[in-house]
Amino acid sequence: MPPAQVEKVIVSSRMADSPCVLTTSEYGWSANMERIMKAQALRDNSMTSYMVSKKTMEVNPKHSIMAELKKKAAADKSDKTVKDLIWLLFDTSLLTSGFNLDEPTQFAGRIHRMIKLGLSIDDDDEGLGDDDDLPPLEEVEGAADEASKMEEVD
């Protein structure tokens, strides 16, 4: 994660169900305040660094997801799947904490890669465009008449 995303990452024992959460300091901006400030009409880009709240990512070491991620990261530090999973954990923590995603298209791309992985689809396969096995669309009788009747009503 780039240093601008979180101020620090700590191991926490206060979570029971969640693998990780994002928190802000007592005196930092909340997710709602950050959203309000980003929506201001007269803001300039030099204020962006001041407007980002100082987030702390708290990691639950006892959670099964975190334990398995640690094993996979130790086995192969350059594993793209582990990196995607860590980013997904961060992004979902952002969402559940009330923050907005900075790059939702990258989040969607990571989700799609994980879905492909879960379905055992290779990244090389582009199965979305192949519809050769679908029957051709058939014209329904009377559909053209209904469309012309709708135009007459207007």
N, C-alpha and C positions, 0 to 999 in steps of 0.2 A: 504494500500500500504506500502511496506517496505520503510524505510527511505532512502534507497539507490536509489530509483527510482526517486524521486523528492526532491529538496531542500526545497521547500515550496509550499503551496497551498493558493491562494488568491482569493478573490471575485473581479471580474472585471466588469466594465460596458462598456467596449469598443467593445464588441462583439455583433453582431446583429443576425446572423444566427446560430452560432455554440454554443453547450452547454458548451464546454471547449476547450482550446488550451494549447499547451506546448510552452513555450518560453525559451530562454537562455539569460543570461546577456550580456551586451554589450561587455564585455571582456572575456566571456566564449567561449568554443568551439561550433561551429555551428554543425548541423547534418552532413554536408558533411565532416567537419574536423574530427569529431568523427569516421566516417566511414573510412576515409583515415588512421587514426592512428590505428584502429583495424586491418586493412589489412596489416600492416607492418610486414615483415618477421622476423625481429630480436627482436620483442617485447617480454617481459616476463610478467608473470602474476602479478608481483609486480607493474607494471605500470598501471594496469587496473583501479585502483581507481583514478589515475591522468587523465586518458584518458576519463572518463565519464564526459560529460558536466553537469553543474549544471542547472537543469531544474526547471522551475516554472510552476505549473499548474494553469492556470487562469480559474475560473469557472464563468459562466454566470448565475446569480440567477434568471433572468427573463425568461430564456428558459423553455419551458414546460417540457422537459425531466428532467431538474434539479429539478424543483418544484415537480414533481411526485416522483422522487427518494427520495427527502427529506421527503415526506409524508410516503412512504413505509418504509424507514429506521427508522423513528420515531415510526411507528406502530410495527415493529419487527426488532430489531437490529441484530438478527442472521439469517435473511432471505438470503439463498444462492443465490437466483435470484438477489437480490439487489447487493450483492457482485460481482456476475458475470457481471452485467450491469455496475458497476463502473469500474471494470477491463477492460471491453470492451470499455468504454469511454476513459480510459487511453491509451489502445493499439491503438485505432483508432486515437487518438490525436498524438501518436508517429508517426504513419504512415503518417498522413497528414502534420506533421511538418518535415518530411524527415528523421526520425530516423528509425533504424531497430528494429524489435522485438527481444527481448532476447530469448523468448521461444514461437516460432510460433505454436508448437503442443498444448500448453495450450490455446492459442488464438483460434485455430481451435476447440478445445473441447468446449470452451465457446460459440462460434458461433453455434455449433451443438446443444448444450443444449437450446439456445434461439430459434433456428428453431423448435426444438421439442416442446418447450413451445408454440410457435406461432401456431403450427399445432395441439396442444392439444394431444400430444403423451406422454405417461408416460415414465419415465426413465427406468422402468422395461421392457418395450416392446423392443424386439430386432427384429423389423420388417424387417431389412435389409437382414437377411439370409433366410427369408421365401419366397420361390418362388414356392410353391406347386400349386398355381393357374395359373402359366404360362404354356402354352402348351409345349410339348417336342420339342427340336430342330429337324428340318427335314433336311435331306441331300438333297442338290440341285443337280439335275442331271447335269453332265458335269463339276462339280466343280473339281473333281479329275483329269479329262482330262486337264483342264486349268492349274492346278498346275504342272502336268508332262511336259506340253509344256513350262512352265516358266523355269523349271529346264534344259530343252534341250537348251534353249537360252544361258544360262550361260556356 
